[in-house]
Amino acid sequence: MFKLAHLSDPHLGPLAGFSLHQLFGKRATGYVNWRRKRRHAHDMEILARIVADIHAQQPDHVACTGDVAHIGLPNEFKTAIAFLDTLGPRETVSFVPGNHDTYARSSLKPLAGLLAPWISDDEGRAGYPWYRRRGPVALIGVNSGVPTMPLMATGRVGSEQMKRIEALLDRARDEGLIRVVLIHHPPYVGGAKRGRELVDAAAFEAMLKRKGADLVIHGHNHSFSLAWRPGPGHDVPIVGVPSASLGPRGHGELGTWHLFRIEGDATAPRITLEQRGFEPHGTVMLRQEIALLGERV
């Protein structure tokens, strides 16, 4: 059995170590939003308890699907380094960015440079899509985060990245691996509200229909979701995880993470989801268990 932990949208705090000249354009409105809402909504103590529960379950790998930052400042990625290192040895932790990580064009270079150990493929090349083989599983990391206008949180994969993802899905199939795709935005039509959606979700769905996958995991919405889209051989489960740090002062489900138990092989994968979340009495508990592949009725 291969155990994959998935968390997303920790929105690490506090937001510090920046100068006023960095707060221009979209970052100015984002900073105001953080001051008014986000700093109260995301609780780092809850996140610490989520991380402790992840360690208690002893996963083989941990996937973080973005939004470690609030407004994509370089110092936020330095905070992210410290956080990602708490999840485990770097070869056992993978990352893809979200819209808050790619908040502005000036976010892209420090994001790529500082977080390179978590976005590199097995040959040490950083970039997207990346490909990591871990046990019986091929992890394929997709970047849907792009700088957008103020008050927009849309994502885009892009045609060039889409072509490379197709090639990696073929490679994983040929290597006999169970294929897991990581992305921040919900990659299907209707997966998010207007202004927050993946704008090329229809193209992503079409790619899944052609090439297939065994599991797609994402964040972004701060809520649990399970969607199915057609693929060759079997429908593809697409699972969204809530924020790992949301507290009672936020809007949405309290801090949550997912544990996927993956068994079998590429011809007959078996995947079970365990949803574990923070409860008001202060502990992290099992909320529900869902058979996704192999035992699905």
N, C-alpha and C positions, 0 to 999 in steps of 0.2 A: 504494500500500500504506500502511495505517495501522498503526503499531507501538505496542501497548499493553503496558507493563510492569506487572506485578502482584506486590506483596509484602505480607506480613501478619505480625502478631504479633511485632514487633521487641522488645517489652518493654524499653524503653529504660532504661539505668542510667547511673550508680548512683542508687539511691533516696536522695535527700538533701533538705535544706531543709524540714523539717516539724517540728512540735512534738508532744509526747506527747499533748496533748489531742485531736489529730486522729486518734489511733489508738484509736477506740472501735468497738464493735460488730464488724461483719464486717472492718473494716480491721485490727483487732488480730490476728485469725487470718491475714489476708492478709500482714501484716508478718512474722509468724513464719514463714510459708511462704517468703517472699522471703529471709529470713535463712538459712533452712535449705537451700533448694533453688534457687530461681529466680535468685538473684544469681550462682550458680556455673554454671547451665545456659545462660544467655544471654550471649554473648560479643560485646562491642561492636567488637572488632577484626574478627571475622568479618562483622558487619553492615557495617562500613566497606568491606570488600572486595566485598561484595554490591553496595553502592551504586556503587562504582567500576565494577563490571562492567555495571551498568545504564547508566551514562553511556557506557561504551564501545560499547554496542549502539545508542545514539542513538534511544531511543523517542520517539514523538510525544506520549505522555501516560503518566503514572505513576499507578497506583491503589494505595492502601494501605487494606486492609480491616480495620483496627482493632488493638486491644491495643498501643497505643504506651505505655500506662501499666501499672503493677502493681496499685495500690490506689486509683486515681482521685483523687490529690491535686492541688490546683491547680498546684503547682510541677512536677509531672510533665507537665502540658500546656504549660508554658513550655519544658521540655526538648523536647517534641514539636514546638513551633514551630521550634526550631533544626534539628531533624532533618528535618522536612518541607521546610524551605528548602534542605537539601542535595540534595534530589531534583530540584529544578529550579524555574523561575519558577512562581509560585503559580497562574497560569492553566493550567499544564500538569500540575498535581498535584491529585488528588482523594482524599477521605478519607471513610470511614464508621467509626463507633465499634464497639468490641467490648465484651464483658462486663467486662473489666478497666478500660476507660475509663469505664464507667457503674457503677462498683463500689458507690457509695452515692448516695443522693439528693443529697447535697451536692456530688457530682461533676458533676451535670448542668449547672448554671449556668456554672461556669468552662470546662467542655468546650465548650459552645455558644458562649461569648463569645470565648475565646482561639483556637479553631480555626475561627472563622467563615469566613476566606478559603478554606478547603478544603472547606467543606460548603455553599457558596452556589451557587445556580443561576445561569443566564446573566444574569438580571436583578438579581443581587446579593442575593437573598433567601436567608437561611440557614434551614436546617431540612430535614426529611425527609418524603417522599422528595424529593431534588433531581434536577434535569434539566440536563444539560450536553451541548450539541452540539459535537462536535469532528470536523471533517472529515466523513467519511461515517458517523460513529458517534454514536449517542445513548447517553450514559452516564446511568444511573439509579441513584442512591445510596439505599440502604435502611438504616434503623437497626433492628437486632435486639437492641441492647444495652439491658437494663433492670436496675435494682438488684434484687438477689435476696438470699435468706437466706444465712448462712454455709454454706460447703461446697457451694453451688449455683452453677452457671454456665450456667443455661438462658437462652434468648433468646426474644423475642416480637416479631412485627411489628405485630400488632393490626389490627382490622377497618378502622379509619379510614385507617390508612396503606396497607393493602392496596387499598382503593378508589382511593386517589390513584395508587398504582403502576399499577393497571389503566388509568387514564386516561392516564398518561404512556406506557405501552406502546402504546396506541392512537394517541397523538399522534406518537410516533416512527415507527410504521408508516405513518401518513398523510403524514409528511414524507419517506418513502422512505429512512429511516436504518436501519443495522444496529444492533440493540438489545442493549446489554450492561448487565447488572444487577450491582451491587456490594452485597455483604452480608457480615456477619462469620460468622454461624452457617451450617452446612450446611442449605440450605432444602429438605430432602426427608426423608421418613420413613425412619428408620434411619441418618441421616447422622452422628449422634453418640450417645455412650452416654447412658443415663438419668442425669438430673441435669445434663447438658451440652447437651441437644438444643434445637432450636427447637420450642417447644411448639405452635405453629400451623403446623408444616411441612406437614400435610395440606392446609390451606387454601392455602398457597403453591403446592403442586403443582397444586391445582385451578385456581388462577389461571393458571399457566403453560399448562395444558391448554386453557383458554379463549382466552388472549390470545397465548401464545407469546413467545419471546425467542430471540436468536441465541447468547447466551452468558451464563452466570451464573458469577461468580467469588466465592470466599469463602476464609476462613482457619479459625481456631479450633482445629482438631484437631492442628496441628503435624505433619501428614502429607499426602502427596499422595493425592488421590482424583479419580476421574472417574466421574460418574454421568450417566445419561440419563433424561429424563422426557418424556412425550408433550407435543406442542404442535401447533397447527394448521400444516400444511405440512411440518414436520420435527420430529424429536425435539430436545430442548433439552439441550446439553452443560452440565453443572454441574461446575466444576473447583475443587478445593481445593488451596491452596498450603501447604507447610510453613512453619514460622517462618523469618524471614529472619536470625535471630541465634543459633539453637540451635547450641551447640558440643558437643564430645565428652563433656562432663560432664553433658549433658542427656539426656533420654529421647526419642528420635525422630530424624527425619532431620536431617542437618546443614543449616545455613543454605542456603536455596533461594529462588529467585524464578522467575517465569514471564514469558516474552515471547510475546505473541499477535500474529501477523501476520494482519491483517484486510484482505481484498480483496473486490472485487465490489460488489454493492449489496443492497438489502433483498430483492429478488426472487431473488437467487442469491448469498448470502454465501459466502465462502471464508475459513475460519479455521484456522490452524495454530498449535499450541502448541509452544514450545521450553522445556524445563525446564533451568534452569541452576543449579548448586549448588556450594557449597564442598566441596573434597576434602581429605582429611587431609594431603596434601603441601603445602597452602597456597594453591592457586589455585582460581578459580571456573571451572567447565567445563560444557559442554553434556552433559547426562545422557541426554536422550531427546527425540525430536520426534514429535508425534502430529498427524495431520490430523483435525480435528474436524468441519468442515463443508466441503462442496464436493468433497472428495476422499475422504471416508470410504467404506470398503468395507462 
